[in-house]
Amino acid sequence: MKVILLENLRKIGSIGDIIDVRRGFARNFLIANKKALYASKENINEVNKIKTQLGKKDQEKMKDAKKIFEKINKKKFTVKKLSTENNELYGSVKPTEISKIILEIENLEIKPSMIQLTKEIKSLGDYKVKIDLHSQIQAIIDIKVIAEETVQ
């Protein structure tokens, strides 16, 4: 299915590009989140007309992303979780939990979908986590998981 991008998306394309993607991805993600339109002749003409406005919006998003980047990049956040004697967690640390911690400490709202775990956090220790703030800006934060209390 052919769609026209309304945003710069990393590894997919930039504003105004007409790309061919799977039908489900187009309908359920790109079009549902207003990141793309169906590639009809009317939509192509419309996007060409508003391309400069979309570019300005993208620049504003990039400025906001840079501000957030400066606040949280290379910061260390601590998570307390229940653990066993061999330092394994009961459950794992999820992006929603990391998002809540950043909101509490830094007062910044970061969507869990922006948080990219390189591997699942299932035990105590230090982990690096990527946060996609914009298609061209990624912050890296440190997550330190400590024991809330040990359960036997």
Phi and psi in radians as a Rosetta constraint file:
Dihedral C 1 N 2 CA 2 C 2 CIRCULARHARMONIC -1.634 0.35
Dihedral N 2 CA 2 C 2 N 3 CIRCULARHARMONIC 2.319 0.35
Dihedral C 2 N 3 CA 3 C 3 CIRCULARHARMONIC -2.343 0.35
Dihedral N 3 CA 3 C 3 N 4 CIRCULARHARMONIC 2.786 0.35
Dihedral C 3 N 4 CA 4 C 4 CIRCULARHARMONIC -1.893 0.35
Dihedral N 4 CA 4 C 4 N 5 CIRCULARHARMONIC 2.231 0.35
Dihedral C 4 N 5 CA 5 C 5 CIRCULARHARMONIC -1.348 0.35
Dihedral N 5 CA 5 C 5 N 6 CIRCULARHARMONIC 2.384 0.35
Dihedral C 5 N 6 CA 6 C 6 CIRCULARHARMONIC -1.814 0.35
Dihedral N 6 CA 6 C 6 N 7 CIRCULARHARMONIC -0.068 0.35
Dihedral C 6 N 7 CA 7 C 7 CIRCULARHARMONIC -2.451 0.35
Dihedral N 7 CA 7 C 7 N 8 CIRCULARHARMONIC 2.777 0.35
Dihedral C 7 N 8 CA 8 C 8 CIRCULARHARMONIC -1.376 0.35
Dihedral N 8 CA 8 C 8 N 9 CIRCULARHARMONIC 2.142 0.35
Dihedral C 8 N 9 CA 9 C 9 CIRCULARHARMONIC -2.144 0.35
Dihedral N 9 CA 9 C 9 N 10 CIRCULARHARMONIC 2.188 0.35
Dihedral C 9 N 10 CA 10 C 10 CIRCULARHARMONIC -1.090 0.35
Dihedral N 10 CA 10 C 10 N 11 CIRCULARHARMONIC 2.407 0.35
Dihedral C 10 N 11 CA 11 C 11 CIRCULARHARMONIC 1.189 0.35
Dihedral N 11 CA 11 C 11 N 12 CIRCULARHARMONIC 0.045 0.35
Dihedral C 11 N 12 CA 12 C 12 CIRCULARHARMONIC -2.040 0.35
Dihedral N 12 CA 12 C 12 N 13 CIRCULARHARMONIC -0.929 0.35
Dihedral C 12 N 13 CA 13 C 13 CIRCULARHARMONIC 2.873 0.35
Dihedral N 13 CA 13 C 13 N 14 CIRCULARHARMONIC -3.054 0.35
Dihedral C 13 N 14 CA 14 C 14 CIRCULARHARMONIC -2.073 0.35
Dihedral N 14 CA 14 C 14 N 15 CIRCULARHARMONIC 3.055 0.35
Dihedral C 14 N 15 CA 15 C 15 CIRCULARHARMONIC -0.937 0.35
Dihedral N 15 CA 15 C 15 N 16 CIRCULARHARMONIC 2.284 0.35
Dihedral C 15 N 16 CA 16 C 16 CIRCULARHARMONIC 1.530 0.35
Dihedral N 16 CA 16 C 16 N 17 CIRCULARHARMONIC -0.160 0.35
Dihedral C 16 N 17 CA 17 C 17 CIRCULARHARMONIC -1.197 0.35
Dihedral N 17 CA 17 C 17 N 18 CIRCULARHARMONIC 2.430 0.35
Dihedral C 17 N 18 CA 18 C 18 CIRCULARHARMONIC -1.764 0.35
Dihedral N 18 CA 18 C 18 N 19 CIRCULARHARMONIC 2.027 0.35
Dihedral C 18 N 19 CA 19 C 19 CIRCULARHARMONIC -2.144 0.35
Dihedral N 19 CA 19 C 19 N 20 CIRCULARHARMONIC 2.784 0.35
Dihedral C 19 N 20 CA 20 C 20 CIRCULARHARMONIC -1.866 0.35
Dihedral N 20 CA 20 C 20 N 21 CIRCULARHARMONIC 2.060 0.35
Dihedral C 20 N 21 CA 21 C 21 CIRCULARHARMONIC -2.280 0.35
Dihedral N 21 CA 21 C 21 N 22 CIRCULARHARMONIC 2.968 0.35
Dihedral C 21 N 22 CA 22 C 22 CIRCULARHARMONIC -1.202 0.35
Dihedral N 22 CA 22 C 22 N 23 CIRCULARHARMONIC 2.569 0.35
Dihedral C 22 N 23 CA 23 C 23 CIRCULARHARMONIC -0.969 0.35
Dihedral N 23 CA 23 C 23 N 24 CIRCULARHARMONIC -0.791 0.35
Dihedral C 23 N 24 CA 24 C 24 CIRCULARHARMONIC -1.123 0.35
Dihedral N 24 CA 24 C 24 N 25 CIRCULARHARMONIC -0.748 0.35
Dihedral C 24 N 25 CA 25 C 25 CIRCULARHARMONIC -1.096 0.35
Dihedral N 25 CA 25 C 25 N 26 CIRCULARHARMONIC -0.732 0.35
Dihedral C 25 N 26 CA 26 C 26 CIRCULARHARMONIC -1.111 0.35
Dihedral N 26 CA 26 C 26 N 27 CIRCULARHARMONIC -0.902 0.35
Dihedral C 26 N 27 CA 27 C 27 CIRCULARHARMONIC -1.227 0.35
Dihedral N 27 CA 27 C 27 N 28 CIRCULARHARMONIC -0.841 0.35
Dihedral C 27 N 28 CA 28 C 28 CIRCULARHARMONIC -1.440 0.35
Dihedral N 28 CA 28 C 28 N 29 CIRCULARHARMONIC -0.438 0.35
Dihedral C 28 N 29 CA 29 C 29 CIRCULARHARMONIC -2.036 0.35
Dihedral N 29 CA 29 C 29 N 30 CIRCULARHARMONIC -1.089 0.35
Dihedral C 29 N 30 CA 30 C 30 CIRCULARHARMONIC -1.110 0.35
Dihedral N 30 CA 30 C 30 N 31 CIRCULARHARMONIC -0.898 0.35
Dihedral C 30 N 31 CA 31 C 31 CIRCULARHARMONIC -1.329 0.35
Dihedral N 31 CA 31 C 31 N 32 CIRCULARHARMONIC -0.696 0.35
Dihedral C 31 N 32 CA 32 C 32 CIRCULARHARMONIC -1.072 0.35
Dihedral N 32 CA 32 C 32 N 33 CIRCULARHARMONIC -0.618 0.35
Dihedral C 32 N 33 CA 33 C 33 CIRCULARHARMONIC -1.669 0.35
Dihedral N 33 CA 33 C 33 N 34 CIRCULARHARMONIC 0.233 0.35
Dihedral C 33 N 34 CA 34 C 34 CIRCULARHARMONIC 0.978 0.35
Dihedral N 34 CA 34 C 34 N 35 CIRCULARHARMONIC 0.671 0.35
Dihedral C 34 N 35 CA 35 C 35 CIRCULARHARMONIC -1.731 0.35
Dihedral N 35 CA 35 C 35 N 36 CIRCULARHARMONIC -0.192 0.35
Dihedral C 35 N 36 CA 36 C 36 CIRCULARHARMONIC -2.735 0.35
Dihedral N 36 CA 36 C 36 N 37 CIRCULARHARMONIC 2.887 0.35
Dihedral C 36 N 37 CA 37 C 37 CIRCULARHARMONIC -2.231 0.35
Dihedral N 37 CA 37 C 37 N 38 CIRCULARHARMONIC 2.727 0.35
Dihedral C 37 N 38 CA 38 C 38 CIRCULARHARMONIC -1.040 0.35
Dihedral N 38 CA 38 C 38 N 39 CIRCULARHARMONIC 2.522 0.35
Dihedral C 38 N 39 CA 39 C 39 CIRCULARHARMONIC -1.521 0.35
Dihedral N 39 CA 39 C 39 N 40 CIRCULARHARMONIC 1.148 0.35
Dihedral C 39 N 40 CA 40 C 40 CIRCULARHARMONIC -1.581 0.35
Dihedral N 40 CA 40 C 40 N 41 CIRCULARHARMONIC 2.877 0.35
Dihedral C 40 N 41 CA 41 C 41 CIRCULARHARMONIC -1.046 0.35
Dihedral N 41 CA 41 C 41 N 42 CIRCULARHARMONIC -0.717 0.35
Dihedral C 41 N 42 CA 42 C 42 CIRCULARHARMONIC -1.092 0.35
Dihedral N 42 CA 42 C 42 N 43 CIRCULARHARMONIC -0.793 0.35
Dihedral C 42 N 43 CA 43 C 43 CIRCULARHARMONIC -1.141 0.35
Dihedral N 43 CA 43 C 43 N 44 CIRCULARHARMONIC -0.650 0.35
Dihedral C 43 N 44 CA 44 C 44 CIRCULARHARMONIC -1.097 0.35
Dihedral N 44 CA 44 C 44 N 45 CIRCULARHARMONIC -0.785 0.35
Dihedral C 44 N 45 CA 45 C 45 CIRCULARHARMONIC -1.102 0.35
Dihedral N 45 CA 45 C 45 N 46 CIRCULARHARMONIC -0.741 0.35
Dihedral C 45 N 46 CA 46 C 46 CIRCULARHARMONIC -1.085 0.35
Dihedral N 46 CA 46 C 46 N 47 CIRCULARHARMONIC -0.797 0.35
Dihedral C 46 N 47 CA 47 C 47 CIRCULARHARMONIC -1.126 0.35
Dihedral N 47 CA 47 C 47 N 48 CIRCULARHARMONIC -0.690 0.35
Dihedral C 47 N 48 CA 48 C 48 CIRCULARHARMONIC -1.068 0.35
Dihedral N 48 CA 48 C 48 N 49 CIRCULARHARMONIC -0.628 0.35
Dihedral C 48 N 49 CA 49 C 49 CIRCULARHARMONIC -1.210 0.35
Dihedral N 49 CA 49 C 49 N 50 CIRCULARHARMONIC -0.714 0.35
Dihedral C 49 N 50 CA 50 C 50 CIRCULARHARMONIC -1.742 0.35
Dihedral N 50 CA 50 C 50 N 51 CIRCULARHARMONIC 0.247 0.35
Dihedral C 50 N 51 CA 51 C 51 CIRCULARHARMONIC -1.009 0.35
Dihedral N 51 CA 51 C 51 N 52 CIRCULARHARMONIC -0.710 0.35
Dihedral C 51 N 52 CA 52 C 52 CIRCULARHARMONIC -1.163 0.35
Dihedral N 52 CA 52 C 52 N 53 CIRCULARHARMONIC -0.676 0.35
Dihedral C 52 N 53 CA 53 C 53 CIRCULARHARMONIC -1.116 0.35
Dihedral N 53 CA 53 C 53 N 54 CIRCULARHARMONIC -0.734 0.35
Dihedral C 53 N 54 CA 54 C 54 CIRCULARHARMONIC -1.103 0.35
Dihedral N 54 CA 54 C 54 N 55 CIRCULARHARMONIC -0.663 0.35
Dihedral C 54 N 55 CA 55 C 55 CIRCULARHARMONIC -1.094 0.35
Dihedral N 55 CA 55 C 55 N 56 CIRCULARHARMONIC -0.722 0.35
Dihedral C 55 N 56 CA 56 C 56 CIRCULARHARMONIC -1.127 0.35
Dihedral N 56 CA 56 C 56 N 57 CIRCULARHARMONIC -0.741 0.35
Dihedral C 56 N 57 CA 57 C 57 CIRCULARHARMONIC -1.052 0.35
Dihedral N 57 CA 57 C 57 N 58 CIRCULARHARMONIC -0.731 0.35
Dihedral C 57 N 58 CA 58 C 58 CIRCULARHARMONIC -1.117 0.35
Dihedral N 58 CA 58 C 58 N 59 CIRCULARHARMONIC -0.681 0.35
Dihedral C 58 N 59 CA 59 C 59 CIRCULARHARMONIC -1.117 0.35
Dihedral N 59 CA 59 C 59 N 60 CIRCULARHARMONIC -0.684 0.35
Dihedral C 59 N 60 CA 60 C 60 CIRCULARHARMONIC -1.126 0.35
Dihedral N 60 CA 60 C 60 N 61 CIRCULARHARMONIC -0.759 0.35
Dihedral C 60 N 61 CA 61 C 61 CIRCULARHARMONIC -1.061 0.35
Dihedral N 61 CA 61 C 61 N 62 CIRCULARHARMONIC -0.667 0.35
Dihedral C 61 N 62 CA 62 C 62 CIRCULARHARMONIC -1.148 0.35
Dihedral N 62 CA 62 C 62 N 63 CIRCULARHARMONIC -0.702 0.35
Dihedral C 62 N 63 CA 63 C 63 CIRCULARHARMONIC -1.082 0.35
Dihedral N 63 CA 63 C 63 N 64 CIRCULARHARMONIC -0.795 0.35
Dihedral C 63 N 64 CA 64 C 64 CIRCULARHARMONIC -1.063 0.35
Dihedral N 64 CA 64 C 64 N 65 CIRCULARHARMONIC -0.739 0.35
Dihedral C 64 N 65 CA 65 C 65 CIRCULARHARMONIC -1.097 0.35
Dihedral N 65 CA 65 C 65 N 66 CIRCULARHARMONIC -0.661 0.35
Dihedral C 65 N 66 CA 66 C 66 CIRCULARHARMONIC -1.141 0.35
Dihedral N 66 CA 66 C 66 N 67 CIRCULARHARMONIC -0.687 0.35
Dihedral C 66 N 67 CA 67 C 67 CIRCULARHARMONIC -1.088 0.35
Dihedral N 67 CA 67 C 67 N 68 CIRCULARHARMONIC -0.797 0.35
Dihedral C 67 N 68 CA 68 C 68 CIRCULARHARMONIC -1.123 0.35
Dihedral N 68 CA 68 C 68 N 69 CIRCULARHARMONIC -0.728 0.35
Dihedral C 68 N 69 CA 69 C 69 CIRCULARHARMONIC -0.968 0.35
Dihedral N 69 CA 69 C 69 N 70 CIRCULARHARMONIC -0.817 0.35
Dihedral C 69 N 70 CA 70 C 70 CIRCULARHARMONIC -1.127 0.35
Dihedral N 70 CA 70 C 70 N 71 CIRCULARHARMONIC -0.547 0.35
Dihedral C 70 N 71 CA 71 C 71 CIRCULARHARMONIC -1.339 0.35
Dihedral N 71 CA 71 C 71 N 72 CIRCULARHARMONIC -0.674 0.35
Dihedral C 71 N 72 CA 72 C 72 CIRCULARHARMONIC -1.946 0.35
Dihedral N 72 CA 72 C 72 N 73 CIRCULARHARMONIC -0.236 0.35
Dihedral C 72 N 73 CA 73 C 73 CIRCULARHARMONIC -1.057 0.35
Dihedral N 73 CA 73 C 73 N 74 CIRCULARHARMONIC 2.324 0.35
Dihedral C 73 N 74 CA 74 C 74 CIRCULARHARMONIC 1.099 0.35
Dihedral N 74 CA 74 C 74 N 75 CIRCULARHARMONIC 0.334 0.35
Dihedral C 74 N 75 CA 75 C 75 CIRCULARHARMONIC -1.455 0.35
Dihedral N 75 CA 75 C 75 N 76 CIRCULARHARMONIC 2.742 0.35
Dihedral C 75 N 76 CA 76 C 76 CIRCULARHARMONIC -1.961 0.35
Dihedral N 76 CA 76 C 76 N 77 CIRCULARHARMONIC 2.246 0.35
Dihedral C 76 N 77 CA 77 C 77 CIRCULARHARMONIC -2.063 0.35
Dihedral N 77 CA 77 C 77 N 78 CIRCULARHARMONIC 2.487 0.35
Dihedral C 77 N 78 CA 78 C 78 CIRCULARHARMONIC -1.921 0.35
Dihedral N 78 CA 78 C 78 N 79 CIRCULARHARMONIC 2.367 0.35
Dihedral C 78 N 79 CA 79 C 79 CIRCULARHARMONIC -2.098 0.35
Dihedral N 79 CA 79 C 79 N 80 CIRCULARHARMONIC 2.246 0.35
Dihedral C 79 N 80 CA 80 C 80 CIRCULARHARMONIC -1.751 0.35
Dihedral N 80 CA 80 C 80 N 81 CIRCULARHARMONIC 2.206 0.35
Dihedral C 80 N 81 CA 81 C 81 CIRCULARHARMONIC -2.392 0.35
Dihedral N 81 CA 81 C 81 N 82 CIRCULARHARMONIC 2.665 0.35
Dihedral C 81 N 82 CA 82 C 82 CIRCULARHARMONIC -1.189 0.35
Dihedral N 82 CA 82 C 82 N 83 CIRCULARHARMONIC 2.414 0.35
Dihedral C 82 N 83 CA 83 C 83 CIRCULARHARMONIC -2.450 0.35
Dihedral N 83 CA 83 C 83 N 84 CIRCULARHARMONIC 2.864 0.35
Dihedral C 83 N 84 CA 84 C 84 CIRCULARHARMONIC -1.573 0.35
Dihedral N 84 CA 84 C 84 N 85 CIRCULARHARMONIC -3.136 0.35
Dihedral C 84 N 85 CA 85 C 85 CIRCULARHARMONIC -1.144 0.35
Dihedral N 85 CA 85 C 85 N 86 CIRCULARHARMONIC -0.516 0.35
Dihedral C 85 N 86 CA 86 C 86 CIRCULARHARMONIC -1.591 0.35
Dihedral N 86 CA 86 C 86 N 87 CIRCULARHARMONIC 0.470 0.35
Dihedral C 86 N 87 CA 87 C 87 CIRCULARHARMONIC 1.106 0.35
Dihedral N 87 CA 87 C 87 N 88 CIRCULARHARMONIC 0.370 0.35
Dihedral C 87 N 88 CA 88 C 88 CIRCULARHARMONIC -1.627 0.35
Dihedral N 88 CA 88 C 88 N 89 CIRCULARHARMONIC 2.551 0.35
Dihedral C 88 N 89 CA 89 C 89 CIRCULARHARMONIC -1.547 0.35
Dihedral N 89 CA 89 C 89 N 90 CIRCULARHARMONIC 2.658 0.35
Dihedral C 89 N 90 CA 90 C 90 CIRCULARHARMONIC -1.489 0.35
Dihedral N 90 CA 90 C 90 N 91 CIRCULARHARMONIC 1.762 0.35
Dihedral C 90 N 91 CA 91 C 91 CIRCULARHARMONIC 1.545 0.35
Dihedral N 91 CA 91 C 91 N 92 CIRCULARHARMONIC -3.083 0.35
Dihedral C 91 N 92 CA 92 C 92 CIRCULARHARMONIC -2.238 0.35
Dihedral N 92 CA 92 C 92 N 93 CIRCULARHARMONIC 2.929 0.35
Dihedral C 92 N 93 CA 93 C 93 CIRCULARHARMONIC -1.501 0.35
Dihedral N 93 CA 93 C 93 N 94 CIRCULARHARMONIC 2.091 0.35
Dihedral C 93 N 94 CA 94 C 94 CIRCULARHARMONIC -1.752 0.35
Dihedral N 94 CA 94 C 94 N 95 CIRCULARHARMONIC 2.791 0.35
Dihedral C 94 N 95 CA 95 C 95 CIRCULARHARMONIC -0.973 0.35
Dihedral N 95 CA 95 C 95 N 96 CIRCULARHARMONIC -0.597 0.35
Dihedral C 95 N 96 CA 96 C 96 CIRCULARHARMONIC -1.090 0.35
Dihedral N 96 CA 96 C 96 N 97 CIRCULARHARMONIC -0.666 0.35
Dihedral C 96 N 97 CA 97 C 97 CIRCULARHARMONIC -1.177 0.35
Dihedral N 97 CA 97 C 97 N 98 CIRCULARHARMONIC -0.746 0.35
Dihedral C 97 N 98 CA 98 C 98 CIRCULARHARMONIC -1.100 0.35
Dihedral N 98 CA 98 C 98 N 99 CIRCULARHARMONIC -0.724 0.35
Dihedral C 98 N 99 CA 99 C 99 CIRCULARHARMONIC -1.039 0.35
Dihedral N 99 CA 99 C 99 N 100 CIRCULARHARMONIC -0.748 0.35
Dihedral C 99 N 100 CA 100 C 100 CIRCULARHARMONIC -1.142 0.35
Dihedral N 100 CA 100 C 100 N 101 CIRCULARHARMONIC -0.687 0.35
Dihedral C 100 N 101 CA 101 C 101 CIRCULARHARMONIC -1.134 0.35
Dihedral N 101 CA 101 C 101 N 102 CIRCULARHARMONIC -0.749 0.35
Dihedral C 101 N 102 CA 102 C 102 CIRCULARHARMONIC -1.113 0.35
Dihedral N 102 CA 102 C 102 N 103 CIRCULARHARMONIC -0.679 0.35
Dihedral C 102 N 103 CA 103 C 103 CIRCULARHARMONIC -1.122 0.35
Dihedral N 103 CA 103 C 103 N 104 CIRCULARHARMONIC -0.743 0.35
Dihedral C 103 N 104 CA 104 C 104 CIRCULARHARMONIC -1.152 0.35
Dihedral N 104 CA 104 C 104 N 105 CIRCULARHARMONIC -0.820 0.35
Dihedral C 104 N 105 CA 105 C 105 CIRCULARHARMONIC -1.418 0.35
Dihedral N 105 CA 105 C 105 N 106 CIRCULARHARMONIC -0.871 0.35
Dihedral C 105 N 106 CA 106 C 106 CIRCULARHARMONIC -1.736 0.35
Dihedral N 106 CA 106 C 106 N 107 CIRCULARHARMONIC -0.159 0.35
Dihedral C 106 N 107 CA 107 C 107 CIRCULARHARMONIC 1.021 0.35
Dihedral N 107 CA 107 C 107 N 108 CIRCULARHARMONIC 0.672 0.35
Dihedral C 107 N 108 CA 108 C 108 CIRCULARHARMONIC -2.066 0.35
Dihedral N 108 CA 108 C 108 N 109 CIRCULARHARMONIC 2.306 0.35
Dihedral C 108 N 109 CA 109 C 109 CIRCULARHARMONIC -1.615 0.35
Dihedral N 109 CA 109 C 109 N 110 CIRCULARHARMONIC 1.986 0.35
Dihedral C 109 N 110 CA 110 C 110 CIRCULARHARMONIC -2.100 0.35
Dihedral N 110 CA 110 C 110 N 111 CIRCULARHARMONIC 2.196 0.35
Dihedral C 110 N 111 CA 111 C 111 CIRCULARHARMONIC -1.210 0.35
Dihedral N 111 CA 111 C 111 N 112 CIRCULARHARMONIC 2.445 0.35
Dihedral C 111 N 112 CA 112 C 112 CIRCULARHARMONIC -0.989 0.35
Dihedral N 112 CA 112 C 112 N 113 CIRCULARHARMONIC -0.511 0.35
Dihedral C 112 N 113 CA 113 C 113 CIRCULARHARMONIC -1.178 0.35
Dihedral N 113 CA 113 C 113 N 114 CIRCULARHARMONIC -0.333 0.35
Dihedral C 113 N 114 CA 114 C 114 CIRCULARHARMONIC -1.414 0.35
Dihedral N 114 CA 114 C 114 N 115 CIRCULARHARMONIC -0.312 0.35
Dihedral C 114 N 115 CA 115 C 115 CIRCULARHARMONIC -1.537 0.35
Dihedral N 115 CA 115 C 115 N 116 CIRCULARHARMONIC 2.143 0.35
Dihedral C 115 N 116 CA 116 C 116 CIRCULARHARMONIC -1.945 0.35
Dihedral N 116 CA 116 C 116 N 117 CIRCULARHARMONIC 1.895 0.35
Dihedral C 116 N 117 CA 117 C 117 CIRCULARHARMONIC -1.445 0.35
Dihedral N 117 CA 117 C 117 N 118 CIRCULARHARMONIC 2.258 0.35
Dihedral C 117 N 118 CA 118 C 118 CIRCULARHARMONIC -1.273 0.35
Dihedral N 118 CA 118 C 118 N 119 CIRCULARHARMONIC -0.580 0.35
Dihedral C 118 N 119 CA 119 C 119 CIRCULARHARMONIC -2.626 0.35
Dihedral N 119 CA 119 C 119 N 120 CIRCULARHARMONIC 2.783 0.35
Dihedral C 119 N 120 CA 120 C 120 CIRCULARHARMONIC -1.115 0.35
Dihedral N 120 CA 120 C 120 N 121 CIRCULARHARMONIC 2.453 0.35
Dihedral C 120 N 121 CA 121 C 121 CIRCULARHARMONIC -1.670 0.35
Dihedral N 121 CA 121 C 121 N 122 CIRCULARHARMONIC 1.724 0.35
Dihedral C 121 N 122 CA 122 C 122 CIRCULARHARMONIC -2.088 0.35
Dihedral N 122 CA 122 C 122 N 123 CIRCULARHARMONIC 0.013 0.35
Dihedral C 122 N 123 CA 123 C 123 CIRCULARHARMONIC -2.526 0.35
Dihedral N 123 CA 123 C 123 N 124 CIRCULARHARMONIC 2.952 0.35
Dihedral C 123 N 124 CA 124 C 124 CIRCULARHARMONIC -1.181 0.35
Dihedral N 124 CA 124 C 124 N 125 CIRCULARHARMONIC 2.641 0.35
Dihedral C 124 N 125 CA 125 C 125 CIRCULARHARMONIC 2.448 0.35
Dihedral N 125 CA 125 C 125 N 126 CIRCULARHARMONIC -2.956 0.35
Dihedral C 125 N 126 CA 126 C 126 CIRCULARHARMONIC -1.828 0.35
Dihedral N 126 CA 126 C 126 N 127 CIRCULARHARMONIC 2.405 0.35
Dihedral C 126 N 127 CA 127 C 127 CIRCULARHARMONIC -2.370 0.35
Dihedral N 127 CA 127 C 127 N 128 CIRCULARHARMONIC 2.554 0.35
Dihedral C 127 N 128 CA 128 C 128 CIRCULARHARMONIC -1.747 0.35
Dihedral N 128 CA 128 C 128 N 129 CIRCULARHARMONIC 2.372 0.35
Dihedral C 128 N 129 CA 129 C 129 CIRCULARHARMONIC -2.254 0.35
Dihedral N 129 CA 129 C 129 N 130 CIRCULARHARMONIC 2.321 0.35
Dihedral C 129 N 130 CA 130 C 130 CIRCULARHARMONIC -1.607 0.35
Dihedral N 130 CA 130 C 130 N 131 CIRCULARHARMONIC 2.498 0.35
Dihedral C 130 N 131 CA 131 C 131 CIRCULARHARMONIC -2.192 0.35
Dihedral N 131 CA 131 C 131 N 132 CIRCULARHARMONIC 2.070 0.35
Dihedral C 131 N 132 CA 132 C 132 CIRCULARHARMONIC -1.449 0.35
Dihedral N 132 CA 132 C 132 N 133 CIRCULARHARMONIC 1.789 0.35
Dihedral C 132 N 133 CA 133 C 133 CIRCULARHARMONIC -1.536 0.35
Dihedral N 133 CA 133 C 133 N 134 CIRCULARHARMONIC -0.495 0.35
Dihedral C 133 N 134 CA 134 C 134 CIRCULARHARMONIC -2.776 0.35
Dihedral N 134 CA 134 C 134 N 135 CIRCULARHARMONIC 2.907 0.35
Dihedral C 134 N 135 CA 135 C 135 CIRCULARHARMONIC -1.063 0.35
Dihedral N 135 CA 135 C 135 N 136 CIRCULARHARMONIC -0.371 0.35
Dihedral C 135 N 136 CA 136 C 136 CIRCULARHARMONIC -2.016 0.35
Dihedral N 136 CA 136 C 136 N 137 CIRCULARHARMONIC -0.015 0.35
Dihedral C 136 N 137 CA 137 C 137 CIRCULARHARMONIC -2.198 0.35
Dihedral N 137 CA 137 C 137 N 138 CIRCULARHARMONIC 2.160 0.35
Dihedral C 137 N 138 CA 138 C 138 CIRCULARHARMONIC -2.243 0.35
Dihedral N 138 CA 138 C 138 N 139 CIRCULARHARMONIC 2.287 0.35
Dihedral C 138 N 139 CA 139 C 139 CIRCULARHARMONIC -1.773 0.35
Dihedral N 139 CA 139 C 139 N 140 CIRCULARHARMONIC 2.655 0.35
Dihedral C 139 N 140 CA 140 C 140 CIRCULARHARMONIC -2.144 0.35
Dihedral N 140 CA 140 C 140 N 141 CIRCULARHARMONIC 2.200 0.35
Dihedral C 140 N 141 CA 141 C 141 CIRCULARHARMONIC -2.088 0.35
Dihedral N 141 CA 141 C 141 N 142 CIRCULARHARMONIC 2.793 0.35
Dihedral C 141 N 142 CA 142 C 142 CIRCULARHARMONIC -1.800 0.35
Dihedral N 142 CA 142 C 142 N 143 CIRCULARHARMONIC 2.330 0.35
Dihedral C 142 N 143 CA 143 C 143 CIRCULARHARMONIC -1.992 0.35
Dihedral N 143 CA 143 C 143 N 144 CIRCULARHARMONIC 2.118 0.35
Dihedral C 143 N 144 CA 144 C 144 CIRCULARHARMONIC -1.869 0.35
Dihedral N 144 CA 144 C 144 N 145 CIRCULARHARMONIC 2.077 0.35
Dihedral C 144 N 145 CA 145 C 145 CIRCULARHARMONIC -1.726 0.35
Dihedral N 145 CA 145 C 145 N 146 CIRCULARHARMONIC 2.094 0.35
Dihedral C 145 N 146 CA 146 C 146 CIRCULARHARMONIC -2.069 0.35
Dihedral N 146 CA 146 C 146 N 147 CIRCULARHARMONIC 2.807 0.35
Dihedral C 146 N 147 CA 147 C 147 CIRCULARHARMONIC -1.366 0.35
Dihedral N 147 CA 147 C 147 N 148 CIRCULARHARMONIC 2.240 0.35
Dihedral C 147 N 148 CA 148 C 148 CIRCULARHARMONIC -1.288 0.35
Dihedral N 148 CA 148 C 148 N 149 CIRCULARHARMONIC -0.866 0.35
Dihedral C 148 N 149 CA 149 C 149 CIRCULARHARMONIC -2.861 0.35
Dihedral N 149 CA 149 C 149 N 150 CIRCULARHARMONIC 2.702 0.35
Dihedral C 149 N 150 CA 150 C 150 CIRCULARHARMONIC -1.630 0.35
Dihedral N 150 CA 150 C 150 N 151 CIRCULARHARMONIC 2.276 0.35
Dihedral C 150 N 151 CA 151 C 151 CIRCULARHARMONIC -1.898 0.35
Dihedral N 151 CA 151 C 151 N 152 CIRCULARHARMONIC 2.372 0.35
